[in-house]
Amino acid sequence: MKFGGVLVQDAAAIMHSAQLVAQAAHKNTRAIVVVSAMASITDALLDLADRARQGHGDEVAQAVDLLERRHEDAVQTVFSSSPAMAVQPVVDEEHALFVSLRQALAGVAMLHELTPRSRDLIVSFGERCSAPIMSAALRAAGLTSRSLTGGEAGIITDDTFGSAAPLLDVARKTVPRALTPLLDRGLTPVVTGFVGANEEGVITTLGRGGSDYTATILGACLPAEEVWIWKEVDGVMTADPKLVPDAVRVPALSYREVMELAWFGAKVLHPMTVAPVQEAGIPIRIRSAFLPSSPGTIVCADAPEAGPVKAVTSIRKLTALTIGGAAMVGTSDVVSRVFSLLAAAQLPVLMISQSSSMANVSLVMTQTDAEQATRLLRKEFAGSTVIRDITAMRHVAVVAVVGDGMRGTPGVAARLFTSLASENINLLMIAQGSSEVNISALIAEKEVQRAVRAIHAAFGLAATT
């Protein structure tokens, strides 16, 4: 069971989440709990790390005091009806963590240097501070519990600080070794999401969205029967309810479908989350912490098809880069150099379009990544006669339809394009992979809401799902 930042943001949220775990335990479900940092804490820690590097020691000290007070208040509230002897060990554990955080920040301030390794250490305190409080809440709810870091739970990673990759072959041995004895003793382990350790025991992080990833890594390595991701919403919706008020819950999605939705902006799961459990065939269930009786959305190998399209999603704040030059015609190595350069810089491309003559290629990226890519490309091809132009089309967005049922179904693209044309929305670029699980369209950012509503209506998603 994984609980995100909003579901552990304060004592009330933590106690509510703990009750969900306790209810499952009373039904003889053995659970491992994975927690994120309290809401907003990760960003606060990243900001503190940067301010420490800049030498703002007094500001950093005051901010850390506030963070510690927030966590201590949560502990006191969780144990408000418990004897002092139950509260003090948790308060002491939290205090010790904040002492370590202050030491890490002091080191950054002294050196005026923030290495990726130091950044990972500092940002890990969010989850490392929330896990003991959740474990305490479970004990207050009548369970026996213990908190562990991701590394202590057996999540061993490579040395890519900031976006470490789990060593799954190793974790398949270390995770059961760490957790199975606790489960056999009737304990409910609470594991820090997002946080792992390399083979030397140095703390690493799995990158943004890494808490979901932690849950599926643990689920795959034990293995679990299911992985439950508790959220504030009732599973995956046919569209963002903020854009489409009549969006409804999708009962089931395949692994392929949920990966496409995650990649194209749906705030469902981190795109990497599915990989560990997909190989093992373990379902993921996305459930609402506020509607626990609802089955939510199940993600599995072969979800029933309910029409060609199951959901519409979108990504805003994008830029389309077009790289062109007459000398590119028939020159395949130029495109290869472009993508090698972007891959080396870890700049993901969301959408690609290339003319058949190879005279130009267009890449859709986030605005920040596009700016960095432009600088790298201009430097790489400086003085070259091959690439003459690198132009940027800003303030664009991608809308995408996703569904396994599109495969072999004629007319899906036509219905998508007709729905956009009916709203007088101009198509700037289109893309569809050979898997036929997704069709993507690039449009002006200002048109996103009308586009998503039109597509949602055109495929009858509110009525048929």
C-alpha positions in Angstrom: 0.0 0.0 0.0 1.4 3.4 -1.0 0.2 6.7 0.4 1.2 10.0 -1.3 2.1 13.3 0.3 -1.5 14.6 0.7 -2.4 11.4 2.5 0.4 11.9 5.1 0.4 15.8 5.1 -0.6 16.1 8.8 -1.8 14.1 11.8 -5.4 13.8 10.6 -4.3 12.5 7.2 -1.8 10.1 8.7 -4.4 8.7 11.1 -7.0 8.3 8.3 -4.4 6.4 6.2 -3.4 4.3 9.2 -7.1 3.3 9.6 -7.2 2.0 6.0 -4.2 -0.2 6.7 -5.7 -1.4 10.0 -9.0 -2.3 8.2 -7.1 -4.4 5.7 -5.2 -6.1 8.5 -8.4 -7.0 10.2 -9.4 -8.8 7.0 -6.2 -10.9 7.3 -4.4 -8.9 4.6 -0.6 -8.7 5.3 0.5 -5.2 4.1 3.7 -3.3 3.5 3.2 0.4 3.7 5.1 2.9 1.5 4.9 6.6 2.3 5.9 9.8 0.6 7.1 12.9 2.4 4.4 15.1 3.9 2.9 17.4 1.2 5.3 20.2 0.1 8.2 18.9 2.2 10.2 17.6 -0.8 10.2 21.0 -2.5 11.0 22.7 0.8 14.1 20.5 1.3 15.3 21.1 -2.3 14.9 24.9 -1.6 16.8 24.6 1.7 19.6 22.7 -0.1 20.0 25.5 -2.7 19.8 28.3 0.0 22.4 26.5 2.1 24.7 26.4 -1.0 24.2 30.2 -1.4 25.2 30.8 2.2 21.8 31.8 3.7 22.5 30.0 7.0 20.1 31.9 9.2 17.1 31.5 6.8 17.9 27.8 6.5 18.0 27.3 10.3 14.7 29.0 10.8 13.1 27.0 8.0 14.4 23.7 9.5 12.9 24.6 12.9 9.5 25.1 11.2 9.8 21.7 9.5 10.7 20.0 12.7 7.8 21.6 14.5 5.4 20.4 11.8 6.5 16.8 12.2 6.6 17.0 16.0 3.1 18.4 16.1 1.9 15.5 14.0 3.5 13.0 16.4 1.9 14.7 19.4 -1.5 14.7 17.8 -1.2 11.0 16.7 -0.4 10.1 20.3 -2.8 12.6 22.0 -4.5 9.9 24.0 -1.5 7.8 24.6 0.9 7.8 27.6 4.1 9.9 27.4 6.2 6.8 27.3 4.7 5.9 23.9 5.3 9.4 22.4 8.8 10.2 23.5 10.7 7.5 21.5 9.1 8.8 18.3 9.8 12.5 19.2 13.4 11.5 19.9 13.7 9.7 16.5 12.3 12.7 14.7 14.7 15.0 16.5 17.7 12.8 15.7 16.7 13.0 12.0 16.5 16.7 12.1 19.9 16.9 13.8 21.3 14.9 10.9 19.5 17.2 8.4 21.0 20.3 10.0 24.5 18.7 9.8 24.0 17.9 6.1 22.9 21.5 5.3 25.8 22.9 7.4 28.2 20.9 5.3 26.7 22.3 2.1 26.8 25.8 3.4 30.5 25.5 4.5 31.6 24.2 1.1 29.2 26.3 -0.9 28.8 23.2 -3.0 25.7 21.0 -3.5 26.7 17.7 -5.1 24.0 15.2 -6.4 24.9 12.9 -3.6 24.4 15.6 -1.0 21.1 16.7 -2.6 19.9 13.1 -2.4 20.8 12.9 1.3 19.0 16.1 2.1 15.8 15.4 0.1 15.6 11.9 1.6 14.7 13.4 5.0 11.2 14.0 3.8 10.3 10.3 3.6 12.7 9.4 6.4 10.7 11.7 8.7 7.2 10.7 7.6 7.7 6.9 7.8 8.3 6.8 11.6 5.1 8.9 12.2 3.0 6.6 10.0 4.5 3.6 11.8 3.6 5.2 15.1 0.0 5.8 13.9 -0.3 2.1 13.0 0.8 1.2 16.5 -1.8 3.7 17.9 -4.3 1.9 15.7 -3.5 -1.4 17.3 -0.9 -2.9 14.9 2.7 -3.8 15.4 4.8 -1.8 13.1 8.4 -0.7 12.3 9.7 1.9 9.8 12.6 1.3 7.4 14.4 3.3 4.8 14.2 2.0 1.2 17.8 0.8 1.5 17.0 -1.1 4.7 14.0 -2.7 3.0 16.4 -4.0 0.3 16.0 -1.5 -2.5 19.5 -1.4 -3.9 20.3 1.0 -6.8 23.0 2.2 -9.0 25.0 5.3 -8.3 22.9 7.7 -10.5 22.1 10.2 -7.7 18.9 12.1 -8.3 17.4 9.4 -10.6 18.9 6.1 -9.4 17.9 2.9 -11.2 17.0 -0.1 -8.9 19.1 -3.2 -9.4 16.2 -5.6 -9.6 18.2 -8.8 -9.8 19.8 -7.8 -6.5 16.5 -6.5 -4.9 14.8 -9.8 -5.7 17.1 -11.3 -3.0 17.5 -8.4 -0.6 13.9 -7.3 -0.4 12.5 -10.7 0.8 15.5 -11.1 3.1 14.6 -7.7 4.8 10.8 -7.8 4.8 9.6 -11.4 5.0 10.8 -12.0 8.5 9.0 -8.9 9.7 5.8 -10.0 8.0 6.1 -13.5 9.5 6.3 -11.9 12.9 3.1 -10.0 12.3 4.7 -6.6 11.8 3.5 -4.1 9.3 6.7 -2.5 7.8 6.5 1.1 6.8 9.0 1.9 4.0 10.2 5.3 2.8 9.2 5.8 -0.8 11.5 7.4 -3.2 14.6 6.5 -1.2 17.1 3.6 -1.9 20.7 3.0 -1.3 23.6 2.0 -3.5 25.7 -1.2 -2.9 27.9 0.8 -0.5 24.9 1.8 1.6 24.9 5.5 0.4 21.4 7.0 0.2 20.1 7.5 -3.4 16.7 8.7 -4.7 14.6 7.3 -7.5 13.6 10.6 -9.0 10.2 12.4 -9.0 7.3 10.0 -8.6 9.7 7.5 -7.0 7.3 6.5 -4.1 5.0 4.8 -6.6 8.1 3.1 -8.0 9.1 2.0 -4.6 5.8 0.3 -4.0 5.9 -1.7 -7.3 9.6 -2.7 -6.8 8.7 -4.1 -3.4 5.6 -5.7 -4.8 7.5 -7.4 -7.6 10.4 -8.6 -5.4 8.4 -10.2 -2.6 6.1 -10.9 -4.6 2.8 -9.4 -3.6 -0.7 -10.3 -4.7 -1.5 -6.7 -5.6 0.0 -3.3 -5.2 -2.5 -0.7 -4.0 -1.8 3.0 -4.7 -4.0 5.2 -2.5 -4.8 8.6 -3.9 -7.2 11.5 -3.4 -9.2 10.5 -6.5 -11.3 7.5 -7.3 -8.9 5.7 -9.6 -8.1 6.8 -13.2 -10.6 9.0 -14.9 -11.5 9.2 -18.6 -10.1 12.8 -18.5 -9.0 15.4 -16.0 -12.2 16.3 -14.1 -11.0 19.9 -13.9 -11.3 20.0 -17.7 -14.2 17.6 -18.2 -16.8 17.7 -15.4 -18.5 14.6 -16.6 -15.4 12.4 -16.7 -15.9 9.0 -15.0 -13.7 6.3 -13.5 -12.1 3.8 -15.8 -12.6 0.4 -14.2 -9.6 -1.4 -15.8 -6.5 -0.5 -17.8 -3.8 -2.6 -19.3 -0.2 -2.0 -18.3 0.3 -0.6 -21.8 -2.6 1.9 -21.5 -1.5 3.2 -18.1 2.1 3.7 -19.2 0.8 5.8 -22.2 -1.5 7.8 -20.0 1.3 8.5 -17.5 3.8 9.5 -20.2 1.3 11.9 -21.8 0.4 13.8 -18.6 -2.2 11.9 -16.7 -1.3 12.2 -13.0 -1.9 8.6 -12.4 1.4 6.8 -11.9 5.0 7.5 -12.6 5.8 6.1 -16.1 8.4 3.8 -14.7 6.1 2.4 -12.0 4.6 -0.3 -14.1 7.8 -2.1 -15.3 8.6 -4.1 -12.1 5.1 -5.6 -11.8 4.4 -6.0 -15.5 7.0 -8.7 -15.8 5.6 -10.5 -12.8 2.0 -10.0 -13.8 1.1 -8.4 -10.5 -2.0 -6.0 -10.7 -1.8 -2.4 -9.5 -5.0 -1.1 -7.9 -5.4 2.7 -7.8 -7.9 3.6 -5.0 -9.4 6.6 -3.3 -8.5 7.0 0.3 -11.8 9.0 0.7 -14.0 6.3 -1.1 -12.4 3.1 0.3 -15.5 1.1 -0.7 -14.9 1.8 -4.3 -12.8 -0.7 -6.3 -11.0 2.1 -8.0 -9.1 1.2 -11.2 -7.2 -2.0 -11.6 -4.1 -2.1 -13.9 -3.3 -5.6 -15.2 -2.0 -7.5 -18.2 -5.2 -7.7 -20.3 -8.0 -5.3 -19.3 -11.4 -5.6 -20.9 -11.9 -3.3 -23.9 -14.7 -0.7 -23.6 -14.6 0.9 -27.0 -11.5 1.9 -28.9 -10.5 4.8 -26.5 -10.5 4.6 -22.7 -9.2 8.1 -21.8 -8.0 11.5 -23.0 -5.1 13.2 -21.5 -3.0 16.3 -22.2 0.4 18.0 -21.4 0.7 21.8 -21.4 3.7 24.1 -21.3 5.5 22.5 -24.2 7.8 23.7 -27.1 8.1 22.2 -30.6 11.6 22.4 -32.0 12.1 22.1 -35.7 15.6 21.3 -36.9 16.0 21.8 -40.7 18.4 22.3 -43.5 18.6 21.3 -47.2 21.8 19.4 -46.6 19.9 17.1 -44.2 18.0 15.5 -47.1 19.0 11.8 -47.1 21.5 12.2 -44.3 20.4 9.8 -41.6 23.4 10.4 -39.4 22.3 13.9 -38.5 19.1 12.7 -36.9 21.2 10.1 -35.1 23.5 12.8 -33.7 20.6 14.9 -32.6 19.0 12.0 -30.6 22.3 10.8 -29.2 23.0 14.4 -27.9 19.6 14.6 -26.3 19.9 11.1 -24.7 23.3 12.0 -23.3 21.8 15.1 -21.6 18.8 13.1 -20.4 16.3 15.3 -22.2 13.2 13.3 -23.0 11.3 13.9 -26.3 7.5 13.6 -26.0 6.6 13.5 -29.7 8.6 13.3 -33.0 7.7 14.1 -36.6 10.0 13.9 -39.6 9.4 14.8 -43.2 9.9 11.9 -45.7 12.7 13.8 -47.4 14.5 14.1 -44.0 14.8 17.8 -44.6 13.6 18.6 -41.1 12.6 16.9 -37.9 10.3 18.3 -35.2 10.7 17.4 -31.5 8.2 18.2 -28.8 9.7 18.8 -25.3 9.0 20.6 -22.1 9.8 24.3 -22.3 12.8 24.0 -20.0 14.2 21.0 -21.8 13.7 22.6 -25.2 15.7 25.6 -24.1 18.6 23.4 -23.0 18.3 21.2 -26.2 18.5 24.4 -28.4 21.8 25.4 -26.7 23.3 21.9 -27.0 22.3 21.6 -30.7 23.6 25.0 -31.6 26.9 24.1 -30.0 27.0 20.7 -31.6 26.3 21.9 -35.1 28.1 25.3 -34.9 29.8 26.0 -38.2 28.0 23.0 -39.8 26.3 23.5 -43.2 23.9 20.6 -42.5 21.6 22.2 -40.0 20.6 25.8 -41.0 17.7 26.4 -38.8 16.5 25.6 -35.3 13.1 27.2 -34.7 10.9 27.0 -31.6 7.1 27.0 -31.5 6.2 27.8 -27.9 2.9 27.7 -26.0 1.8 24.4 -27.4 0.3 21.3 -25.9 -0.2 17.6 -26.6 -3.6 16.0 -26.4 -3.6 12.2 -26.6 -6.2 9.4 -26.8 -5.3 6.1 -25.3 -6.8 2.6 -25.6 -5.9 -0.9 -26.6 -9.1 -1.1 -28.6 -7.7 1.2 -31.2 -5.7 -1.6 -32.7 -7.3 -2.7 -36.0 -10.3 -0.3 -35.5 -10.7 1.9 -38.5 -11.8 5.5 -38.2 -10.3 6.3 -34.7 -8.0 9.0 -36.1 -10.7 10.4 -38.3 -13.0 10.8 -35.3 -10.3 12.5 -33.3 -9.4 14.9 -36.1 -13.1 15.6 -36.8 -13.8 16.5 -33.2 -10.9 19.0 -33.2 -12.0 20.4 -36.6 -15.6 20.9 -35.2 -14.1 23.3 -32.6 -12.0 25.0 -35.2 -8.8 23.8 -33.5 -5.8 23.6 -35.8 -3.6 20.5 -35.8 0.1 21.4 -35.6 1.6 17.8 -35.6 0.3 14.3 -35.2 1.9 11.0 -34.1 0.9 7.4 -33.7 3.0 4.5 -32.7 2.8 1.1 -34.5 1.3 -0.4 -31.3 -1.8 1.7 -32.0 -2.4 2.3 -28.3 -2.0 6.1 -28.6 -2.7 8.9 -31.0 -1.2 12.3 -30.1 -1.9 15.7 -31.5 0.0 18.9 -31.0 -2.2 22.0 -30.7 -2.0 25.6 -29.3 -1.9 25.5 -25.5 -4.9 27.9 -25.2 -7.1 25.3 -27.0 -6.5 22.4 -24.5 -9.8 22.5 -22.6 -12.0 22.8 -25.7 -10.0 20.0 -27.4 -10.2 17.6 -24.5 -13.9 18.1 -24.0 -14.6 17.7 -27.7 -12.6 14.5 -27.9 -14.1 13.1 -24.7 -17.6 13.7 -26.2 -16.7 12.4 -29.6 -15.7 9.0 -28.2 -18.7 8.9 -25.8 -16.5 8.3 -22.8 -18.8 9.7 -20.1 -21.7 7.5 -21.4 -20.0 4.2 -22.2 -17.3 3.8 -19.5 
